[in-house]
Amino acid sequence: MSKIQGGYVLQPRKIDASGITHCAPVVRELWLYLIRKVNHTDSGKLRRGQGLFTFADIQNDLMWFVGYRQERYSKTQLTKSLRRLREDSMIATTKTTRGLIITVLNYDYYQTP
């Protein structure tokens, strides 16, 4: 059995029944990005399902090209998307001096086969 380099994440069908299905694409893309980027094991001060992010890092990681031009989500779009995910009880956020600690709620439920 071969292993996937860098690991993998599960994308359960249960997400289709959640409110995120009918959200704007930026919300869905941000949700999948957070699932991929948070810690999959406890490390240092961050637990499984948590990650330290800055808006600039998120903008750069979710950048795409239109021809040769780079496009990015605005900070306002990301802030509203994070708020939507918080309101739907999918994440919790904590501000720090170095950025934003984002906790994916129920991470173990969604990422344990």
N, CA, C and O of each residue as an XYZ file, in Angstrom:
452
protein
N       0.848     -1.178      0.000
C       0.000      0.000      0.000
C       0.894      1.242      0.000
O       1.755      1.375      0.869
N       0.709      2.131     -0.937
C       1.545      3.321     -0.998
C       0.904      4.448     -0.191
O      -0.319      4.543     -0.083
N       1.748      5.285      0.362
C       1.275      6.412      1.159
C       1.273      7.679      0.314
O       2.091      7.837     -0.593
N       0.356      8.565      0.619
C       0.285      9.849     -0.062
C       1.268     10.795      0.612
O       1.167     11.036      1.815
N       2.222     11.337     -0.150
C       3.189     12.279      0.400
C       2.462     13.513      0.940
O       1.630     14.096      0.246
N       2.773     13.906      2.163
C       2.157     15.079      2.762
C       0.842     14.795      3.468
O       0.268     15.692      4.085
N       0.353     13.556      3.388
C      -0.872     13.186      4.086
C      -2.121     13.492      3.273
O      -2.055     13.742      2.069
N      -3.251     13.467      3.952
C      -4.533     13.689      3.297
C      -5.546     14.199      4.322
O      -5.298     14.149      5.526
N      -6.662     14.680      3.846
C      -7.783     15.057      4.701
C      -9.021     14.353      4.165
O      -9.110     14.036      2.978
N      -9.961     14.116      5.051
C     -11.227     13.518      4.650
C     -12.220     14.633      4.340
O     -12.223     15.672      5.001
N     -13.049     14.417      3.347
C     -14.096     15.379      3.022
C     -15.430     14.633      3.120
O     -15.901     14.070      2.131
N     -16.034     14.629      4.304
C     -17.253     13.845      4.492
C     -18.448     14.424      3.745
O     -18.559     15.639      3.582
N     -19.333     13.554      3.297
C     -20.539     13.986      2.586
C     -21.489     14.750      3.502
O     -22.359     15.476      3.021
N     -21.336     14.596      4.791
C     -22.196     15.286      5.756
C     -22.115     16.806      5.580
O     -23.067     17.515      5.909
N     -21.010     17.304      5.074
C     -20.847     18.742      4.838
C     -21.895     19.238      3.842
O     -22.315     20.393      3.909
N     -22.320     18.368      2.913
C     -23.341     18.755      1.934
C     -24.658     19.128      2.595
O     -25.432     19.908      2.040
N     -24.920     18.576      3.777
C     -26.167     18.874      4.484
C     -26.038     20.106      5.385
O     -27.017     20.519      6.007
N     -24.856     20.689      5.459
C     -24.650     21.852      6.319
C     -24.959     23.132      5.555
O     -25.171     23.107      4.343
N     -24.982     24.249      6.273
C     -25.267     25.535      5.663
C     -24.181     26.027      4.723
O     -24.428     26.914      3.906
N     -22.995     25.470      4.825
C     -21.869     25.946      4.015
C     -22.066     25.636      2.532
O     -21.472     26.296      1.680
N     -22.886     24.647      2.220
C     -23.117     24.249      0.831
C     -23.641     25.396     -0.018
O     -23.304     25.498     -1.197
N     -24.462     26.257      0.568
C     -25.091     27.341     -0.177
C     -24.439     28.697      0.076
O     -25.017     29.735     -0.247
N     -23.252     28.690      0.647
C     -22.508     29.929      0.880
C     -21.746     30.331     -0.380
O     -21.667     29.580     -1.352
N     -21.193     31.527     -0.330
C     -20.367     32.024     -1.432
C     -19.129     31.135     -1.592
O     -18.679     30.526     -0.622
N     -18.584     31.056     -2.792
C     -17.390     30.224     -3.020
C     -16.226     30.542     -2.083
O     -15.478     29.638     -1.711
N     -16.058     31.802     -1.695
C     -14.953     32.150     -0.807
C     -15.104     31.439      0.537
O     -14.103     31.041      1.133
N     -16.312     31.275      1.016
C     -16.535     30.602      2.306
C     -16.189     29.123      2.181
O     -15.505     28.567      3.040
N     -16.657     28.491      1.117
C     -16.366     27.064      0.921
C     -14.869     26.823      0.726
O     -14.311     25.868      1.266
N     -14.229     27.692     -0.044
C     -12.793     27.526     -0.282
C     -11.999     27.751      1.000
O     -11.034     27.036      1.274
N     -12.407     28.742      1.777
C     -11.732     29.003      3.052
C     -11.910     27.830      3.999
O     -10.964     27.451      4.690
N     -13.109     27.244      4.049
C     -13.365     26.098      4.921
C     -12.440     24.922      4.563
O     -11.810     24.337      5.444
N     -12.362     24.585      3.284
C     -11.499     23.476      2.867
C     -10.027     23.792      3.116
O      -9.253     22.905      3.478
N      -9.639     25.047      2.926
C      -8.267     25.488      3.200
C      -7.933     25.277      4.674
O      -6.869     24.754      5.006
N      -8.843     25.684      5.555
C      -8.599     25.543      6.998
C      -8.491     24.078      7.389
O      -7.631     23.715      8.192
N      -9.343     23.237      6.836
C      -9.282     21.791      7.123
C      -7.916     21.237      6.736
O      -7.348     20.413      7.454
N      -7.387     21.695      5.590
C      -6.084     21.196      5.125
C      -4.922     21.728      5.952
O      -3.922     21.032      6.123
N      -5.035     22.961      6.474
C      -3.882     23.630      7.080
C      -3.763     23.510      8.590
O      -2.667     23.686      9.122
N      -4.856     23.214      9.308
C      -4.739     23.121     10.762
C      -3.928     21.885     11.135
O      -3.751     20.982     10.319
N      -3.442     21.851     12.361
C      -2.635     20.729     12.831
C      -3.453     19.440     12.837
O      -4.605     19.425     13.270
N      -2.848     18.373     12.355
C      -3.515     17.075     12.414
C      -3.102     16.298     13.658
O      -3.686     15.262     13.977
N      -2.081     16.811     14.365
C      -1.674     16.266     15.661
C      -1.344     17.433     16.583
O      -1.101     18.549     16.122
N      -1.336     17.171     17.880
C      -0.925     18.202     18.825
C       0.546     18.521     18.600
O       1.367     17.617     18.440
N       0.882     19.826     18.587
C       2.285     20.214     18.445
C       2.479     21.575     19.103
O       1.790     22.545     18.788
N       3.435     21.615     20.023
C       3.703     22.875     20.715
C       2.488     23.342     21.495
O       1.883     22.578     22.247
N       2.141     24.595     21.308
C       1.004     25.161     22.036
C      -0.322     24.964     21.307
O      -1.388     25.212     21.871
N      -0.255     24.518     20.056
C      -1.475     24.329     19.277
C      -1.905     22.868     19.303
O      -1.083     21.961     19.166
N      -3.203     22.656     19.480
C      -3.750     21.309     19.547
C      -4.197     20.848     18.158
O      -4.193     21.610     17.192
N      -4.576     19.592     18.098
C      -5.134     19.021     16.867
C      -6.360     19.845     16.475
O      -7.238     20.093     17.302
N      -6.417     20.264     15.221
C      -7.549     21.053     14.746
C      -7.355     22.554     14.881
O      -8.268     23.319     14.572
N      -6.173     22.998     15.340
C      -5.889     24.424     15.480
C      -4.748     24.825     14.557
O      -3.894     24.009     14.211
N      -4.749     26.102     14.162
C      -3.670     26.631     13.347
C      -3.522     28.115     13.579
O      -4.484     28.790     13.944
N      -2.323     28.630     13.370
C      -2.032     30.053     13.492
C      -1.964     30.632     12.092
O      -1.169     30.178     11.268
N      -2.793     31.631     11.816
C      -2.903     32.200     10.487
C      -2.807     33.722     10.538
O      -3.120     34.345     11.552
N      -2.369     34.306      9.426
C      -2.488     35.750      9.220
C      -3.313     35.941      7.955
O      -3.373     35.056      7.101
N      -3.947     37.106      7.843
C      -4.734     37.374      6.648
C      -3.862     37.359      5.399
O      -4.291     36.886      4.347
N      -2.638     37.875      5.509
C      -1.733     37.893      4.352
C      -1.402     36.475      3.897
O      -1.368     36.205      2.697
N      -1.159     35.571      4.838
C      -0.863     34.181      4.483
C      -2.049     33.533      3.784
O      -1.881     32.841      2.780
N      -3.250     33.756      4.317
C      -4.444     33.174      3.711
C      -4.641     33.734      2.301
O      -4.929     32.994      1.361
N      -4.482     35.051      2.171
C      -4.640     35.674      0.849
C      -3.647     35.097     -0.154
O      -4.014     34.814     -1.294
N      -2.401     34.920      0.256
C      -1.380     34.374     -0.646
C      -1.643     32.910     -0.981
O      -1.460     32.492     -2.124
N      -2.068     32.135      0.003
C      -2.309     30.715     -0.232
C      -3.522     30.471     -1.126
O      -3.551     29.489     -1.867
N      -4.529     31.356     -1.067
C      -5.743     31.181     -1.859
C      -5.730     32.013     -3.142
O      -6.771     32.186     -3.777
N      -4.574     32.520     -3.521
C      -4.417     33.335     -4.723
C      -4.643     32.474     -5.962
O      -4.350     31.278     -5.947
N      -5.158     33.070     -7.027
C      -5.345     32.381     -8.295
C      -4.997     33.328     -9.445
O      -4.868     34.536     -9.244
N      -4.849     32.776    -10.642
C      -4.477     33.564    -11.810
C      -5.657     33.724    -12.761
O      -6.435     32.795    -12.977
N      -5.770     34.924    -13.324
C      -6.668     35.203    -14.439
C      -5.743     35.685    -15.553
O      -5.324     36.842    -15.574
N      -5.438     34.790    -16.465
C      -4.392     35.083    -17.445
C      -3.065     35.139    -16.699
O      -2.669     34.177    -16.041
N      -2.375     36.293    -16.812
C      -1.119     36.478    -16.083
C      -1.311     37.288    -14.805
O      -0.364     37.481    -14.043
N      -2.521     37.755    -14.571
C      -2.819     38.609    -13.412
C      -3.174     37.749    -12.192
O      -3.953     36.800    -12.291
N      -2.591     38.099    -11.051
C      -2.904     37.420     -9.804
C      -4.136     38.055     -9.171
O      -4.268     39.278     -9.134
N      -5.034     37.213     -8.675
C      -6.216     37.676     -7.946
C      -6.157     37.118     -6.540
O      -5.667     36.011     -6.316
N      -6.666     37.902     -5.588
C      -6.699     37.486     -4.189
C      -8.031     37.894     -3.583
O      -8.654     38.867     -4.007
N      -8.453     37.133     -2.585
C      -9.613     37.560     -1.810
C      -9.205     38.750     -0.960
O      -8.072     38.804     -0.480
N     -10.100     39.698     -0.765
C      -9.805     40.870      0.063
C      -9.902     40.488      1.541
O     -10.500     39.474      1.900
N      -9.315     41.306      2.365
C      -9.382     41.072      3.808
C     -10.840     41.109      4.271
O     -11.225     40.352      5.162
N     -11.644     41.975      3.677
C     -13.065     42.068      4.026
C     -13.787     40.763      3.680
O     -14.590     40.269      4.471
N     -13.504     40.211      2.509
C     -14.130     38.945      2.116
C     -13.758     37.826      3.088
O     -14.602     37.016      3.472
N     -12.480     37.793      3.480
C     -12.031     36.755      4.407
C     -12.632     36.958      5.789
O     -13.021     35.989      6.442
N     -12.714     38.212      6.247
C     -13.293     38.502      7.558
C     -14.758     38.070      7.599
O     -15.194     37.446      8.567
N     -15.517     38.399      6.553
C     -16.930     38.010      6.494
C     -17.079     36.492      6.411
O     -18.003     35.927      6.995
N     -16.186     35.839      5.698
C     -16.239     34.386      5.585
C     -15.939     33.720      6.918
O     -16.604     32.757      7.300
N     -14.939     34.231      7.627
C     -14.630     33.700      8.959
C     -15.810     33.902      9.898
O     -16.137     33.017     10.690
N     -16.452     35.065      9.812
C     -17.629     35.330     10.648
C     -18.734     34.327     10.355
O     -19.375     33.819     11.275
N     -18.958     34.042      9.080
C     -19.993     33.081      8.694
C     -19.684     31.690      9.252
O     -20.576     31.008      9.758
N     -18.420     31.274      9.158
C     -18.028     29.971      9.694
C     -18.180     29.928     11.214
O     -18.559     28.899     11.773
N     -17.883     31.049     11.883
C     -18.087     31.129     13.337
C     -19.574     31.039     13.683
O     -19.957     30.315     14.602
N     -20.408     31.774     12.947
C     -21.855     31.772     13.208
C     -22.464     30.396     12.991
O     -23.433     30.037     13.661
N     -21.913     29.622     12.068
C     -22.391     28.267     11.813
C     -21.731     27.244     12.741
O     -21.905     26.039     12.556
N     -20.979     27.715     13.733
C     -20.296     26.859     14.724
C     -19.363     25.848     14.071
O     -19.273     24.700     14.505
N     -18.671     26.287     13.023
C     -17.705     25.419     12.360
C     -16.282     25.713     12.817
O     -15.421     24.834     12.798
N     -16.039     26.968     13.232
C     -14.713     27.357     13.733
C     -14.874     28.257     14.953
O     -15.949     28.790     15.230
N     -13.764     28.404     15.668
C     -13.636     29.400     16.730
C     -12.329     30.138     16.456
O     -11.364     29.540     15.980
N     -12.295     31.431     16.754
C     -11.085     32.218     16.496
C     -10.647     32.931     17.754
O     -11.464     33.303     18.595
N      -9.336     33.118     17.871
C      -8.732     33.854     18.970
C      -7.634     34.732     18.396
O      -6.738     34.244     17.706
N      -7.701     36.023     18.680
C      -6.659     36.935     18.200
C      -5.417     36.809     19.067
O      -5.503     36.660     20.286
N      -4.251     36.870     18.410
C      -2.974     36.891     19.117
C      -2.127     37.998     18.507
O      -2.508     38.601     17.504
N      -0.982     38.259     19.114
C      -0.105     39.292     18.575
C       0.516     38.864     17.247
O       0.932     39.716     16.463
N       0.585     37.574     16.986
C       1.206     37.076     15.757
C       0.206     36.708     14.679
O       0.603     36.333     13.576
N      -1.083     36.807     14.972
C      -2.082     36.453     13.972
C      -3.366     36.000     14.626
O      -3.803     36.556     15.633
N      -3.952     34.999     14.048
C      -5.256     34.511     14.455
C      -5.173     33.001     14.645
O      -4.799     32.273     13.726
N      -5.525     32.536     15.842
C      -5.601     31.095     16.062
C      -7.008     30.668     15.681
O      -7.994     31.137     16.250
N      -7.081     29.778     14.719
C      -8.370     29.271     14.262
C      -8.477     27.809     14.674
O      -7.594     27.000     14.391
N      -9.574     27.490     15.347
C      -9.853     26.129     15.772
C     -11.021     25.600     14.958
O     -12.100     26.192     14.958
N     -10.814     24.502     14.273
C     -11.900     23.844     13.543
C     -12.648     22.999     14.570
O     -12.116     22.021     15.095
N     -13.889     23.395     14.846
C     -14.695     22.676     15.828
C     -15.085     21.309     15.265
O     -15.353     21.174     14.071
N     -15.113     20.313     16.125
C     -15.447     18.932     15.727
C     -14.458     18.368     14.716
O     -14.824     17.528     13.893
N     -13.208     18.822     14.770
C     -12.198     18.346     13.832
C     -12.040     16.823     13.915
O     -11.963     16.140     12.894
N     -11.994     16.308     15.142
C     -11.838     14.859     15.309
C     -12.994     14.100     14.671
O     -12.780     13.053     14.061
N     -14.196     14.602     14.800
C     -15.373     13.941     14.227
C     -15.259     13.871     12.698
O     -15.550     12.836     12.100
N     -14.836     14.971     12.071
C     -14.762     15.006     10.624
C     -13.506     14.346     10.056
O     -13.519     13.908      8.905
N     -12.434     14.264     10.823
C     -11.162     13.774     10.287
C     -10.696     12.462     10.876
O      -9.537     12.091     10.695
N     -11.567     11.742     11.583
C     -11.228     10.411     12.041
C     -12.081      9.415     11.252
O     -13.307      9.427     11.357
N     -11.430      8.550     10.459
C     -12.220      7.633      9.590
C     -13.123      6.697     10.391
O     -13.838      5.880      9.809
